[in-house]
Amino acid sequence: MGSHADGDGCTGSDEHFVRAGYALQGDAGCIADARHHAVAFLDQAQVDHHLPVPARARELTQLVVSELVTNALKHAPGPVLMELRINAHAVDVVVWDSDPAVPAARAADPGRIGQHGLEIVKAVTEDLFIEQEPVGKRITARILLSDIPSDTAARR
């Protein structure tokens, strides 16, 4: 896992077959809407591009979308932008918000209520990239489509 500031560090060499972007306004149903967008996006990738999306990848994508959008709405003023990308190997969940502060996962504390979002995202993703932008930041979380975690994810 790493933080990359070069803007290209998270895309790798594989072209993404499908991309979709969403502007989230932060109203009461925003997080649920983001999860619904993710499910519809994955369904469309399966139908239109015949990309297999295992149940595990579908569930983890919804979880990551929920955590990243929740954090963005909680800590940054203004709109949140979400982009979803998929190729034959992985789904990328990209969330942009207006707060330039780079979040950090806190030390594990089972007694702490809340503030576990980034810990959860790190635990279930293949990679996590945080890029500071001229305005705000972009967080990209990569979820493998394979049901078999890589060595990197398994070591966490």
Order of alpha helices (4+ residues) and beta strands (2+ residues): beta-alpha-alpha-beta-beta-alpha-beta-beta-alpha
